[in-house]
Amino acid sequence: MSLMPVVVFLIFVAFLIFINLIKSRHSDNAAIKKVVRNAEIMGVIIYFIFILIILGMHVLEASRVKSGEVPGLEYQVKNGTVKLKWSAIDKEDDYYLTILQDGIELESLWVSGTSYSVPDIFDGNIITFRVAASGKSGVSVDYVKEYEVQPLLLNPFGKVNSGEIMFSWDITYLADSYYLEIISLDDEKIQQIYVPERKASVQVSDLQPGKYKWAVTPETAEGLKGRASDWAYFEVSDIEQQAENILGVEKSGLVSMLNTSLTYPEAAVIGPDGALYVSDTHSNVIRRCKDGINEIYVGTLVAGKSKNGFRNQYEINRPADIVFDHEGNMFFSDYNNCRICKVEYGTGEISPVWEHGETVKNFYIESDGSFTILCNGGKIVNSALGEIVYDGCILGNPVALIKNGRKTIILDGGRKDIEPKLILLVDNKFENSVLCAPYSSALFKDKDGNLYVGEHTAIFKLDWELKKQNLNGNYANITYITQGEGETLLVTDSDAGGGI
C-alpha cells in the first residue's frame, strides 16, 4: 500500500504530459481544445479521488493495527504443536515473541516472518503468547490448556446458628463467577446458587436445622468451568451457640469443647475487655466472642493486603498470633503478608508496624516495646536489635519461646533436615534439647509459672529441665495454648472442625 500514492502520482503526471502534447498540436482547433480542457479537469478530479481513497485506506489500516500493534495474532494446536501466526506490519521482518505460563515468563526471542511453532509441552493452565514489532506495543493471545484451579472454602464449617449463613471462599484465578451447591445429608435435597461478578461470598437464609455439605465450582467469562472445590461439612443448629461455651480445657485434662463455625483457628486469647479473640486463619479474619455474640473484629473474609484502615474494612491474609499490650492495643501477625499489624485501642485504626518479608506465626512484646519475632525461615529477630544469635544452636522453624531469667526454651518445629525439638538455652547458649512430635507448635507459661507444650495431638506439662508429663492427648492439631478463665487453659484445636 505504501507504493500506491507514487504509482497514482506518476500516472497523473503522464496524463498531464499527454494532455499538454495534444493541446500543443491542436492549438488552433477550438473543438479539440474544449475536449482536452474537459479531460484535464476530469483527470484532476479523478486524481484527487484516488488520493482520498488512499488516505482512507491508510486511516483504516492504522485503526486496525492500533497504533503499531501486530494485527491478527492467533494460534492453532495440532499434533502436539502450538502454531502461531500474525499479520505483517509495515515493512517489519522480525517480531519479538514472549511466552508466559500462568503469568510467569518462560521465554523471549526474536522471530523472522509472521509465524512460529512451539511444542505443546507446557504444564500450566494459561499459556500467553505476546508478539510485538520493533518499537511497537504488543498484542497477546491466551492458550487455555485446562482450567484446573480449585477454590479453597472458608465458611461455614462445624456447627453454625440457623438464620443467615455466610458462605465464602478464596477468589479463584480467572474465575468470573461461581456455582454454589449445598446438599442436605438428611434428605439429599440439593440447592444450587449462581454467584456472579467475581463475588466470593453469598448469604443463604433458608437452611433448616440439620447436616449439610457444600462446594463451589468456578467459571470463566468464556463459560469454561474449573475444578470444583473439595466438599466442606457443617451443621445448622437452632440452639444458640454461646461464646462462653467455647472456653474450657481444665488443667486436670478434662475437655469441654464446642465445634464452632471457625474454619481454622490458629490463636485464641482473652482480651483486656474479657472477650475471646480468635484468629480464624483460613477465613482471613479475627473474631471477637462475648455475651453470646460471635463477630468479625478484623478482616473482611477476603484475602488481601491493606496498608492502613479501619478494622472491619481491613483486608488481611491468614492471621496468626494475637498479642495485647498494657494499653489495650491489639497486635497480630498477618502471616501471608509477612508483617505484624497494630489495632489502635479505642479507634479501631489499623497500621502495619513490622514488614520485613518474613512469614511469622508467633511474636512477643518486650518490656521496652520492641518485638521478638519468630520467623519461619529459621531465625529469631528483635525489631530493635536485629537477629538474635544463639550459640551452638541451629534453628529450622522456631514457633514459640518462653524466658525465665537467664534461661530460654525454644520450640523448634524443624524442617526437612532438622528434627522438631525443645531447646534449652542459658545466657543464649545451647544447654540441652529433647525431640518433639512433628507439627508441634504451642508453648506456654501460665500465671502460676507452669509450663505446657502442645505436640500436635497431645499436651504435656514441662519443667525447665525439659522433662515432660503427658496431660491430655485427645486433640487433632494443637496450634496455640494460652490462659483461659480462672484455672483453665485455652487451647486451639485447629483440625477439629473449628474447635477451641
Kinemage of the C-alpha trace (Angstrom):
@kinemage 1
@onewidth
@group {chain A} dominant
@subgroup {mainchain}
@vectorlist {calphas} color= white
{ca met a 1} P 0.000 0.000 0.000
{ca ser a 2} L 2.967 2.387 0.584
{ca leu a 3} L 3.764 2.427 -3.232
{ca met a 4} L 0.197 3.223 -4.287
{ca pro a 5} L 0.442 7.062 -3.951
{ca val a 6} L 3.639 7.077 -6.040
{ca val a 7} L 2.044 4.994 -8.815
{ca val a 8} L -1.055 7.226 -8.914
{ca phe a 9} L 1.095 10.358 -8.996
{ca leu a 10} L 3.188 9.030 -11.920
{ca ile a 11} L 0.047 8.136 -13.860
{ca phe a 12} L -1.328 11.612 -13.212
{ca val a 13} L 1.921 13.262 -14.424
{ca ala a 14} L 1.899 11.098 -17.569
{ca phe a 15} L -1.719 12.090 -18.144
{ca leu a 16} L -0.863 15.800 -17.855
{ca ile a 17} L 2.054 15.417 -20.283
{ca phe a 18} L -0.235 13.654 -22.755
{ca ile a 19} L -2.886 16.409 -22.440
{ca asn a 20} L -0.329 19.164 -22.963
{ca leu a 21} L 1.050 17.363 -26.016
{ca ile a 22} L -2.420 17.245 -27.615
{ca lys a 23} L -3.043 20.893 -26.744
{ca ser a 24} L 0.210 21.967 -28.435
{ca arg a 25} L -0.544 20.049 -31.638
{ca his a 26} L -4.142 21.308 -31.968
{ca ser a 27} L -3.803 24.819 -30.606
{ca asp a 28} L -5.846 26.243 -33.491
{ca asn a 29} L -8.768 23.791 -33.159
{ca ala a 30} L -11.324 25.190 -30.707
{ca ala a 31} L -13.386 21.975 -30.531
{ca ile a 32} L -10.392 19.789 -29.671
{ca lys a 33} L -9.136 22.343 -27.151
{ca lys a 34} L -12.527 22.219 -25.382
{ca val a 35} L -12.472 18.393 -25.211
{ca val a 36} L -8.896 18.429 -23.926
{ca arg a 37} L -9.816 21.046 -21.306
{ca asn a 38} L -12.708 18.922 -20.027
{ca ala a 39} L -10.454 15.831 -19.965
{ca glu a 40} L -7.877 17.789 -17.990
{ca ile a 41} L -10.448 18.838 -15.380
{ca met a 42} L -11.808 15.275 -15.157
{ca gly a 43} L -8.260 13.904 -14.720
{ca val a 44} L -7.562 16.263 -11.821
{ca ile a 45} L -10.847 15.273 -10.153
{ca ile a 46} L -10.086 11.545 -10.582
{ca tyr a 47} L -6.568 12.061 -9.201
{ca phe a 48} L -7.854 13.717 -6.027
{ca ile a 49} L -10.496 10.995 -5.632
{ca phe a 50} L -7.714 8.397 -5.741
{ca ile a 51} L -5.713 10.380 -3.195
{ca leu a 52} L -8.719 10.463 -0.831
{ca ile a 53} L -9.248 6.717 -1.262
{ca ile a 54} L -5.589 6.028 -0.466
{ca leu a 55} L -5.728 8.248 2.638
{ca gly a 56} L -8.875 6.462 3.780
{ca met a 57} L -7.168 3.103 3.367
{ca his a 58} L -4.256 4.317 5.499
{ca val a 59} L -6.615 5.531 8.240
{ca leu a 60} L -8.441 2.189 8.186
{ca glu a 61} L -5.174 0.273 8.432
{ca ala a 62} L -3.956 2.484 11.260
{ca ser a 63} L -7.125 1.846 13.256
{ca arg a 64} L -6.871 -1.884 12.600
{ca val a 65} L -3.243 -2.026 13.677
{ca lys a 66} L -3.996 0.069 16.778
{ca ser a 67} L -1.037 2.395 16.941
{ca gly a 68} L 1.549 -0.112 15.816
{ca glu a 69} L 0.188 -3.329 17.380
{ca val a 70} L 0.703 -6.519 15.439
{ca pro a 71} L -2.721 -7.399 13.951
{ca gly a 72} L -4.347 -10.799 13.630
{ca leu a 73} L -2.459 -12.823 16.271
{ca glu a 74} L -3.976 -16.306 16.557
{ca tyr a 75} L -2.944 -19.869 17.348
{ca gln a 76} L -3.843 -23.445 16.438
{ca val a 77} L -2.987 -26.598 18.391
{ca lys a 78} L -2.352 -29.670 16.253
{ca asn a 79} L -0.366 -32.888 16.742
{ca gly a 80} L 1.272 -31.674 19.946
{ca thr a 81} L 2.364 -28.346 18.454
{ca val a 82} L 1.112 -24.798 19.018
{ca lys a 83} L 1.215 -22.935 15.686
{ca leu a 84} L 1.169 -19.129 15.897
{ca lys a 85} L 0.598 -16.701 13.055
{ca trp a 86} L 0.010 -12.979 12.731
{ca ser a 87} L -0.271 -10.279 10.082
{ca ala a 88} L 2.715 -8.243 8.945
{ca ile a 89} L 3.019 -4.621 9.985
{ca asp a 90} L 4.616 -2.114 7.569
{ca lys a 91} L 7.973 -3.478 6.369
{ca glu a 92} L 8.832 -5.339 9.571
{ca asp a 93} L 10.627 -8.660 9.034
{ca asp a 94} L 11.382 -9.505 12.688
{ca tyr a 95} L 9.000 -9.711 15.641
{ca tyr a 96} L 9.555 -10.171 19.381
{ca leu a 97} L 7.728 -13.197 20.822
{ca thr a 98} L 7.227 -13.630 24.580
{ca ile a 99} L 5.799 -16.832 26.084
{ca leu a 100} L 4.315 -16.814 29.608
{ca gln a 101} L 2.895 -19.667 31.684
{ca asp a 102} L 0.338 -18.710 34.349
{ca gly a 103} L 1.721 -15.165 34.279
{ca ile a 104} L 5.398 -16.194 34.584
{ca glu a 105} L 7.709 -15.529 31.632
{ca leu a 106} L 9.215 -18.702 30.158
{ca glu a 107} L 10.981 -17.428 27.053
{ca ser a 108} L 11.501 -14.344 24.869
{ca leu a 109} L 13.000 -14.419 21.375
{ca trp a 110} L 13.140 -12.653 18.011
{ca val a 111} L 11.243 -14.408 15.200
{ca ser a 112} L 11.692 -13.795 11.461
{ca gly a 113} L 8.473 -13.794 9.476
{ca thr a 114} L 4.869 -13.926 10.631
{ca ser a 115} L 4.555 -17.448 12.028
{ca tyr a 116} L 6.138 -19.631 14.688
{ca ser a 117} L 5.609 -23.144 16.053
{ca val a 118} L 6.409 -24.370 19.569
{ca pro a 119} L 5.996 -27.879 21.091
{ca asp a 120} L 2.977 -28.152 23.401
{ca ile a 121} L 4.927 -29.306 26.451
{ca phe a 122} L 3.507 -26.706 28.842
{ca asp a 123} L 2.261 -27.923 32.230
{ca gly a 124} L 0.492 -24.728 33.313
{ca asn a 125} L -3.141 -23.719 32.929
{ca ile a 126} L -2.869 -20.472 30.925
{ca ile a 127} L -0.177 -20.050 28.264
{ca thr a 128} L 0.113 -16.470 26.975
{ca phe a 129} L 1.795 -15.617 23.660
{ca arg a 130} L 2.706 -11.957 23.058
{ca val a 131} L 4.038 -10.625 19.728
{ca ala a 132} L 5.409 -7.116 19.135
{ca ala a 133} L 7.130 -5.333 16.254
{ca ser a 134} L 10.305 -3.386 16.953
{ca gly a 135} L 9.496 -0.294 18.982
{ca lys a 136} L 5.775 -1.088 18.994
{ca ser a 137} L 3.344 -2.259 21.662
{ca gly a 138} L 2.474 -5.944 21.501
{ca val a 139} L -0.725 -7.966 21.441
{ca ser a 140} L -1.405 -11.184 23.325
{ca val a 141} L -3.449 -14.316 22.970
{ca asp a 142} L -4.136 -16.840 25.759
{ca tyr a 143} L -3.989 -20.576 25.170
{ca val a 144} L -6.154 -22.083 27.928
{ca lys a 145} L -4.909 -25.650 28.294
{ca glu a 146} L -7.021 -26.745 31.240
{ca tyr a 147} L -8.781 -24.729 33.862
{ca glu a 148} L -7.570 -26.707 36.879
{ca val a 149} L -7.616 -24.034 39.574
{ca gln a 150} L -9.573 -25.240 42.608
{ca pro a 151} L -11.252 -22.864 45.106
{ca leu a 152} L -10.443 -23.027 48.823
{ca leu a 153} L -13.554 -22.932 51.018
{ca leu a 154} L -13.576 -20.603 54.035
{ca asn a 155} L -17.011 -20.605 55.738
{ca pro a 156} L -19.041 -22.376 57.081
{ca phe a 157} L -17.521 -25.376 58.844
{ca gly a 158} L -18.585 -27.160 62.024
{ca lys a 159} L -21.758 -26.133 63.849
{ca val a 160} L -23.464 -22.825 62.973
{ca asn a 161} L -26.584 -20.972 64.066
{ca ser a 162} L -29.699 -21.048 61.930
{ca gly a 163} L -30.652 -17.851 60.125
{ca glu a 164} L -28.486 -16.007 57.624
{ca ile a 165} L -25.342 -18.056 56.933
{ca met a 166} L -22.414 -16.535 55.062
{ca phe a 167} L -20.751 -18.866 52.559
{ca ser a 168} L -17.311 -17.653 51.477
{ca trp a 169} L -14.263 -18.905 49.583
{ca asp a 170} L -10.999 -17.671 48.081
{ca ile a 171} L -11.302 -15.756 44.792
{ca thr a 172} L -10.018 -18.136 42.121
{ca tyr a 173} L -7.606 -17.164 39.338
{ca leu a 174} L -9.505 -16.296 36.116
{ca ala a 175} L -12.901 -17.073 37.646
{ca asp a 176} L -15.665 -14.685 36.608
{ca ser a 177} L -18.496 -16.393 38.511
{ca tyr a 178} L -19.207 -19.397 40.747
{ca tyr a 179} L -21.833 -22.065 41.273
{ca leu a 180} L -22.554 -22.860 44.919
{ca glu a 181} L -24.041 -26.292 45.637
{ca ile a 182} L -25.492 -27.175 49.056
{ca ile a 183} L -26.635 -30.748 49.724
{ca ser a 184} L -28.602 -31.855 52.779
{ca leu a 185} L -27.170 -35.032 54.290
{ca asp a 186} L -30.554 -35.750 55.883
{ca asp a 187} L -32.869 -35.761 52.848
{ca glu a 188} L -30.335 -35.304 49.973
{ca lys a 189} L -32.078 -32.104 48.882
{ca ile a 190} L -29.843 -30.078 46.557
{ca gln a 191} L -29.733 -26.286 46.396
{ca gln a 192} L -27.731 -24.536 43.654
{ca ile a 193} L -26.929 -20.813 43.667
{ca tyr a 194} L -25.253 -18.784 40.906
{ca val a 195} L -22.812 -16.169 42.262
{ca pro a 196} L -21.866 -13.559 39.581
{ca glu a 197} L -19.324 -10.772 39.167
{ca arg a 198} L -16.311 -12.424 40.829
{ca lys a 199} L -18.030 -12.344 44.201
{ca ala a 200} L -16.553 -14.902 46.592
{ca ser a 201} L -19.336 -14.946 49.158
{ca val a 202} L -23.111 -15.192 49.402
{ca gln a 203} L -25.659 -15.270 52.238
{ca val a 204} L -28.169 -18.115 52.464
{ca ser a 205} L -31.068 -17.799 54.889
{ca asp a 206} L -33.438 -20.717 54.235
{ca leu a 207} L -31.463 -23.711 55.533
{ca gln a 208} L -33.320 -25.815 58.080
{ca pro a 209} L -31.562 -27.372 61.101
{ca gly a 210} L -29.614 -30.428 60.009
{ca lys a 211} L -26.348 -31.593 58.475
{ca tyr a 212} L -25.081 -30.377 55.104
{ca lys a 213} L -22.148 -30.423 52.725
{ca trp a 214} L -21.259 -27.703 50.216
{ca ala a 215} L -18.852 -26.932 47.382
{ca val a 216} L -18.294 -24.256 44.725
{ca thr a 217} L -17.320 -24.532 41.052
{ca pro a 218} L -15.621 -21.579 39.301
{ca glu a 219} L -16.424 -20.498 35.755
{ca thr a 220} L -14.549 -18.150 33.417
{ca ala a 221} L -16.144 -15.332 31.412
{ca glu a 222} L -15.931 -17.617 28.367
{ca gly a 223} L -18.036 -20.273 30.127
{ca leu a 224} L -15.159 -22.643 30.901
{ca lys a 225} L -15.802 -24.456 34.190
{ca gly a 226} L -12.918 -25.136 36.569
{ca arg a 227} L -12.413 -27.816 39.179
{ca ala a 228} L -14.985 -27.933 41.943
{ca ser a 229} L -13.716 -27.364 45.459
{ca asp a 230} L -13.482 -30.178 47.951
{ca trp a 231} L -16.660 -30.751 49.953
{ca ala a 232} L -16.995 -28.950 53.289
{ca tyr a 233} L -19.364 -30.140 56.016
{ca phe a 234} L -21.395 -28.176 58.538
{ca glu a 235} L -24.419 -28.480 60.793
{ca val a 236} L -27.176 -25.902 61.230
{ca ser a 237} L -28.431 -25.726 64.821
{ca asp a 238} L -31.484 -23.956 66.192
{ca ile a 239} L -29.807 -23.820 69.618
{ca glu a 240} L -27.962 -20.515 70.006
{ca gln a 241} L -24.192 -21.068 70.289
{ca gln a 242} L -22.885 -19.196 73.342
{ca ala a 243} L -19.410 -17.699 73.266
{ca glu a 244} L -18.665 -18.743 76.866
{ca asn a 245} L -19.126 -22.381 75.858
{ca ile a 246} L -16.067 -22.132 73.634
{ca leu a 247} L -13.748 -21.980 76.651
{ca gly a 248} L -12.683 -24.876 78.702
{ca val a 249} L -9.654 -27.139 78.900
{ca glu a 250} L -9.149 -27.837 82.579
{ca lys a 251} L -5.614 -28.300 83.889
{ca ser a 252} L -6.701 -31.730 85.056
{ca gly a 253} L -7.070 -32.665 81.396
{ca leu a 254} L -10.863 -32.661 81.282
{ca val a 255} L -12.077 -31.246 77.976
{ca ser a 256} L -15.171 -29.134 77.384
{ca met a 257} L -15.213 -28.195 73.699
{ca leu a 258} L -17.724 -26.854 71.227
{ca asn a 259} L -17.344 -27.045 67.448
{ca thr a 260} L -17.960 -23.586 66.024
{ca ser a 261} L -18.141 -22.099 62.543
{ca leu a 262} L -14.400 -21.383 62.682
{ca thr a 263} L -12.517 -22.763 59.699
{ca tyr a 264} L -9.003 -22.994 61.154
{ca pro a 265} L -8.454 -21.233 64.498
{ca glu a 266} L -4.736 -20.504 64.853
{ca ala a 267} L -4.599 -18.472 68.063
{ca ala a 268} L -7.134 -17.555 70.749
{ca val a 269} L -6.604 -15.088 73.613
{ca ile a 270} L -8.797 -13.337 76.161
{ca gly a 271} L -8.503 -9.586 75.681
{ca pro a 272} L -8.436 -6.813 78.303
{ca asp a 273} L -12.219 -6.440 77.875
{ca gly a 274} L -12.823 -10.083 78.795
{ca ala a 275} L -13.801 -11.053 75.244
{ca leu a 276} L -12.309 -14.008 73.421
{ca tyr a 277} L -10.335 -13.045 70.299
{ca val a 278} L -9.676 -15.794 67.743
{ca ser a 279} L -7.546 -15.639 64.595
{ca asp a 280} L -9.699 -17.665 62.185
{ca thr a 281} L -6.811 -18.150 59.804
{ca his a 282} L -8.420 -19.690 56.724
{ca ser a 283} L -11.268 -17.147 56.851
{ca asn a 284} L -8.788 -14.240 56.896
{ca val a 285} L -10.461 -12.664 59.932
{ca ile a 286} L -10.040 -12.212 63.674
{ca arg a 287} L -13.262 -12.896 65.566
{ca arg a 288} L -14.440 -11.446 68.873
{ca cys a 289} L -16.704 -13.565 71.097
{ca lys a 290} L -18.517 -12.148 74.111
{ca asp a 291} L -22.009 -12.248 75.635
{ca gly a 292} L -23.213 -14.816 73.117
{ca ile a 293} L -22.117 -12.730 70.118
{ca asn a 294} L -19.510 -14.002 67.660
{ca glu a 295} L -18.493 -11.082 65.412
{ca ile a 296} L -15.759 -10.369 62.887
{ca tyr a 297} L -13.408 -7.941 64.640
{ca val a 298} L -10.665 -7.585 61.996
{ca gly a 299} L -10.844 -8.545 58.321
{ca thr a 300} L -13.442 -8.960 55.580
{ca leu a 301} L -13.393 -12.731 54.771
{ca val a 302} L -11.439 -11.779 51.624
{ca ala a 303} L -7.690 -12.420 51.465
{ca gly a 304} L -5.908 -9.163 50.730
{ca lys a 305} L -3.399 -6.590 51.898
{ca ser a 306} L -4.492 -3.169 53.136
{ca lys a 307} L -1.914 -0.532 54.062
{ca asn a 308} L -3.993 1.337 56.643
{ca gly a 309} L -7.667 1.495 57.552
{ca phe a 310} L -10.455 0.676 59.958
{ca arg a 311} L -10.520 -2.807 61.438
{ca asn a 312} L -13.659 -4.260 59.794
{ca gln a 313} L -12.784 -2.935 56.333
{ca tyr a 314} L -9.157 -4.050 56.591
{ca glu a 315} L -8.047 -6.948 54.376
{ca ile a 316} L -5.546 -9.432 55.819
{ca asn a 317} L -4.225 -12.816 54.694
{ca arg a 318} L -4.097 -15.746 57.146
{ca pro a 319} L -3.823 -14.035 60.576
{ca ala a 320} L -1.909 -15.971 63.235
{ca asp a 321} L -0.684 -14.792 66.661
{ca ile a 322} L -2.625 -12.189 68.690
{ca val a 323} L -0.990 -10.111 71.459
{ca phe a 324} L -2.346 -7.208 73.561
{ca asp a 325} L -0.094 -4.568 75.134
{ca his a 326} L -0.663 -2.898 78.520
{ca glu a 327} L -2.579 -0.033 76.828
{ca gly a 328} L -5.146 -2.383 75.276
{ca asn a 329} L -3.814 -2.168 71.718
{ca met a 330} L -4.028 -5.394 69.725
{ca phe a 331} L -1.117 -6.659 67.635
{ca phe a 332} L -1.467 -9.586 65.257
{ca ser a 333} L 0.612 -11.499 62.747
{ca asp a 334} L -0.630 -11.041 59.166
{ca tyr a 335} L 1.072 -14.282 58.137
{ca asn a 336} L 0.821 -14.415 54.334
{ca asn a 337} L 1.511 -10.679 54.082
{ca cys a 338} L 4.749 -11.132 56.094
{ca arg a 339} L 4.081 -8.417 58.667
{ca ile a 340} L 2.776 -7.508 62.118
{ca cys a 341} L -0.143 -5.065 62.389
{ca lys a 342} L -1.482 -2.916 65.209
{ca val a 343} L -5.153 -2.260 66.026
{ca glu a 344} L -5.350 1.044 67.911
{ca tyr a 345} L -7.357 0.799 71.136
{ca gly a 346} L -10.465 2.982 71.067
{ca thr a 347} L -10.341 3.928 67.379
{ca gly a 348} L -10.005 0.558 65.639
{ca glu a 349} L -7.466 2.068 63.229
{ca ile a 350} L -5.015 -0.479 61.812
{ca ser a 351} L -1.490 0.036 60.525
{ca pro a 352} L 1.480 -2.280 59.855
{ca val a 353} L 4.276 -1.924 62.431
{ca trp a 354} L 6.789 -4.512 61.123
{ca glu a 355} L 7.323 -5.572 57.500
{ca his a 356} L 10.490 -7.428 56.560
{ca gly a 357} L 9.360 -10.087 54.083
{ca glu a 358} L 9.367 -12.907 56.667
{ca thr a 359} L 6.362 -15.124 57.352
{ca val a 360} L 5.727 -15.022 61.095
{ca lys a 361} L 3.421 -17.183 63.168
{ca asn a 362} L 4.234 -16.022 66.725
{ca phe a 363} L 5.859 -12.942 68.257
{ca tyr a 364} L 6.251 -11.358 71.700
{ca ile a 365} L 6.209 -7.788 73.036
{ca glu a 366} L 9.222 -6.986 75.229
{ca ser a 367} L 9.217 -4.592 78.198
{ca asp a 368} L 10.838 -1.868 76.059
{ca gly a 369} L 8.027 -2.100 73.478
{ca ser a 370} L 10.104 -3.924 70.858
{ca phe a 371} L 9.016 -7.189 69.256
{ca thr a 372} L 10.755 -10.548 69.411
{ca ile a 373} L 9.689 -12.210 66.184
{ca leu a 374} L 9.908 -15.917 65.314
{ca cys a 375} L 10.470 -16.185 61.563
{ca asn a 376} L 9.653 -19.316 59.598
{ca gly a 377} L 12.957 -19.003 57.778
{ca gly a 378} L 14.840 -20.312 60.830
{ca lys a 379} L 15.747 -17.165 62.750
{ca ile a 380} L 14.544 -15.070 65.674
{ca val a 381} L 14.622 -11.287 65.255
{ca asn a 382} L 14.186 -8.390 67.659
{ca ser a 383} L 12.655 -5.354 65.962
{ca ala a 384} L 15.118 -3.033 67.737
{ca leu a 385} L 18.288 -5.168 67.864
{ca gly a 386} L 18.085 -7.296 64.727
{ca glu a 387} L 18.680 -11.041 64.507
{ca ile a 388} L 19.367 -12.813 67.815
{ca val a 389} L 22.229 -15.326 67.669
{ca tyr a 390} L 22.101 -18.394 69.908
{ca asp a 391} L 25.496 -20.067 70.374
{ca gly a 392} L 25.612 -23.732 69.369
{ca cys a 393} L 22.025 -23.710 68.100
{ca ile a 394} L 20.757 -24.025 64.514
{ca leu a 395} L 17.022 -23.428 64.151
{ca gly a 396} L 14.748 -24.895 61.491
{ca asn a 397} L 11.402 -23.204 62.131
{ca pro a 398} L 11.096 -21.570 65.579
{ca val a 399} L 7.415 -21.376 66.532
{ca ala a 400} L 7.365 -20.427 70.239
{ca leu a 401} L 9.627 -19.447 73.132
{ca ile a 402} L 9.454 -18.666 76.843
{ca lys a 403} L 12.029 -16.945 79.053
{ca asn a 404} L 12.800 -17.049 82.767
{ca gly a 405} L 15.804 -15.025 83.858
{ca arg a 406} L 18.909 -16.461 82.202
{ca lys a 407} L 17.013 -19.408 80.726
{ca thr a 408} L 15.146 -19.596 77.424
{ca ile a 409} L 13.194 -22.514 75.969
{ca ile a 410} L 12.561 -22.510 72.213
{ca leu a 411} L 10.100 -24.825 70.493
{ca asp a 412} L 11.559 -25.502 67.049
{ca gly a 413} L 9.126 -27.033 64.547
{ca gly a 414} L 12.077 -28.209 62.456
{ca arg a 415} L 12.320 -28.643 58.717
{ca lys a 416} L 13.406 -31.345 56.258
{ca asp a 417} L 16.962 -31.610 57.645
{ca ile a 418} L 16.274 -30.520 61.256
{ca glu a 419} L 14.091 -32.545 63.640
{ca pro a 420} L 11.427 -30.788 65.763
{ca lys a 421} L 12.608 -30.305 69.332
{ca leu a 422} L 12.580 -28.280 72.521
{ca ile a 423} L 15.827 -26.370 73.069
{ca leu a 424} L 17.075 -25.077 76.430
{ca leu a 425} L 19.481 -22.122 76.377
{ca val a 426} L 21.291 -20.416 79.242
{ca asp a 427} L 22.556 -16.901 78.514
{ca asn a 428} L 21.626 -17.569 74.867
{ca lys a 429} L 23.987 -20.571 74.729
{ca phe a 430} L 22.852 -24.107 73.935
{ca glu a 431} L 22.381 -26.243 77.067
{ca asn a 432} L 20.125 -29.176 76.157
{ca ser a 433} L 17.388 -30.371 73.796
{ca val a 434} L 14.713 -33.078 73.561
{ca leu a 435} L 12.851 -34.246 70.467
{ca cys a 436} L 9.181 -33.388 69.901
{ca ala a 437} L 6.449 -34.835 67.731
{ca pro a 438} L 6.148 -33.435 64.187
{ca tyr a 439} L 3.819 -30.396 63.896
{ca ser a 440} L 4.488 -29.292 67.482
{ca ser a 441} L 3.679 -25.588 67.653
{ca ala a 442} L 2.430 -24.466 71.110
{ca leu a 443} L 4.464 -23.477 74.177
{ca phe a 444} L 3.030 -21.565 77.153
{ca lys a 445} L 3.777 -20.463 80.727
{ca asp a 446} L 0.633 -19.869 82.803
{ca lys a 447} L 0.067 -17.266 85.519
{ca asp a 448} L 1.391 -19.694 88.172
{ca gly a 449} L 4.618 -20.370 86.275
{ca asn a 450} L 3.660 -23.835 84.998
{ca leu a 451} L 4.949 -24.752 81.523
{ca tyr a 452} L 2.969 -26.541 78.801
{ca val a 453} L 3.910 -27.743 75.330
{ca gly a 454} L 1.466 -28.766 72.605
{ca glu a 455} L 2.931 -31.575 70.495
{ca his a 456} L 0.473 -31.887 67.604
{ca thr a 457} L -2.198 -34.084 69.265
{ca ala a 458} L -1.168 -34.016 72.946
{ca ile a 459} L -0.452 -31.507 75.721
{ca phe a 460} L 2.495 -32.124 78.063
{ca lys a 461} L 3.394 -30.417 81.296
{ca leu a 462} L 7.017 -29.274 81.101
{ca asp a 463} L 9.756 -28.220 83.536
{ca trp a 464} L 12.887 -26.127 82.999
{ca glu a 465} L 14.964 -29.284 82.595
{ca leu a 466} L 12.795 -30.250 79.580
{ca lys a 467} L 11.166 -33.176 81.382
{ca lys a 468} L 7.627 -33.833 80.102
{ca gln a 469} L 4.480 -35.235 81.713
{ca asn a 470} L 1.506 -36.168 79.497
{ca leu a 471} L -1.532 -34.084 80.421
{ca asn a 472} L -4.023 -34.830 77.648
{ca gly a 473} L -3.851 -36.482 74.234
{ca asn a 474} L -7.306 -36.127 72.720
{ca tyr a 475} L -6.672 -33.449 70.093
{ca ala a 476} L -6.466 -33.282 66.311
{ca asn a 477} L -3.917 -30.465 65.905
{ca ile a 478} L -2.930 -28.154 68.762
{ca thr a 479} L -1.739 -24.800 67.453
{ca tyr a 480} L -1.923 -22.493 70.486
{ca ile a 481} L -2.151 -22.579 74.291
{ca thr a 482} L -2.852 -19.562 76.472
{ca gln a 483} L -4.515 -18.589 79.756
{ca gly a 484} L -8.236 -19.222 79.949
{ca glu a 485} L -10.747 -18.157 82.580
{ca gly a 486} L -9.808 -18.911 86.170
{ca glu a 487} L -7.753 -22.094 86.364
{ca thr a 488} L -8.342 -23.141 82.769
{ca leu a 489} L -6.123 -23.230 79.723
{ca leu a 490} L -7.424 -22.026 76.382
{ca val a 491} L -6.357 -24.389 73.587
{ca thr a 492} L -6.974 -24.081 69.848
{ca asp a 493} L -7.503 -27.428 68.121
{ca ser a 494} L -7.327 -26.304 64.505
{ca asp a 495} L -8.211 -29.562 62.757
{ca ala a 496} L -11.153 -30.487 64.997
{ca gly a 497} L -13.816 -28.869 62.841
{ca gly a 498} L -13.061 -25.403 64.126
{ca gly a 499} L -12.864 -26.316 67.803
{ca ile a 500} L -11.373 -24.333 70.673
